[in-house]
Amino acid sequence: ISSLQVYIIQVSVGNHQWTVKHRYSDFHDLHEKLVSEKKIDKNLLPPKKIIGKNSKSLVEKRQKELEIYLQTLLIKFPVTAPKILSHFLHFHLYVS
């Protein structure tokens, strides 16, 4: 039995800050939709790793890579984030 890794991401918009929790598969699903709908670079998402995927160092490295991935997406969509990205980051709960 392997444990599922959940990544906790800090989101900041203006004076609002919150965290979202997602598994790698959630990031992958988001990425697939953004690649097909918004034509973002398919290589932007850090690759899925199989061996040693739950080692502490790999988890920390992937956490940083996923944060950079999200920051890159927000830079790419500076005015209005695609609905799927906004939902992924829970904007609807925190930003009016």
Beta strands, then each sheet from edge to edge (+ up, - down):
strand 1: 6-13
strand 2: 16-23
sheet 1: 1+ 2-
end
